[in-house]
Amino acid sequence: MNKKELIEAIVLLAAALNVEVVTKGLDETALKVLHDELSEEKESKDKALAEKNTKSSQLKQEKVVLKFVAPYKRYANGDIAGFDADAAKSILALKPAVAKPYQEEKEQ
């Protein structure tokens, strides 16, 4: 990369990281060092954000099984269905209760 391209890349990285940088008066070597540092910081933040998104999507994928004790939308009394944790929480909060957490009945 030439000096102009380095400065453009640094400005883009700084904007993405929401930081201010001063490139005036820096030689090409110093610009390369600054570019590398900003690139590493951006990769680190991107990786942390990806991990956070993965964890939140895993939490959303967590299923809760409910047994309906009263009719609710397309579900009848006695139906058993699985829901995302958020949806299950809102169904369980209904008054009067239309469902309860399902517990598998043990054979005797």
Secondary structure, DSSP 8 states (H G I E B T S, - for coil): --HHHHHHHHHHHHHHHT-----TT--HHHHHHHHHHHHHHHHHHHHHHHHHHHHHHHHHH-EEEEEESS-BTTB-TT-EEEEEHHHHHHHHT-SS--EEE-------
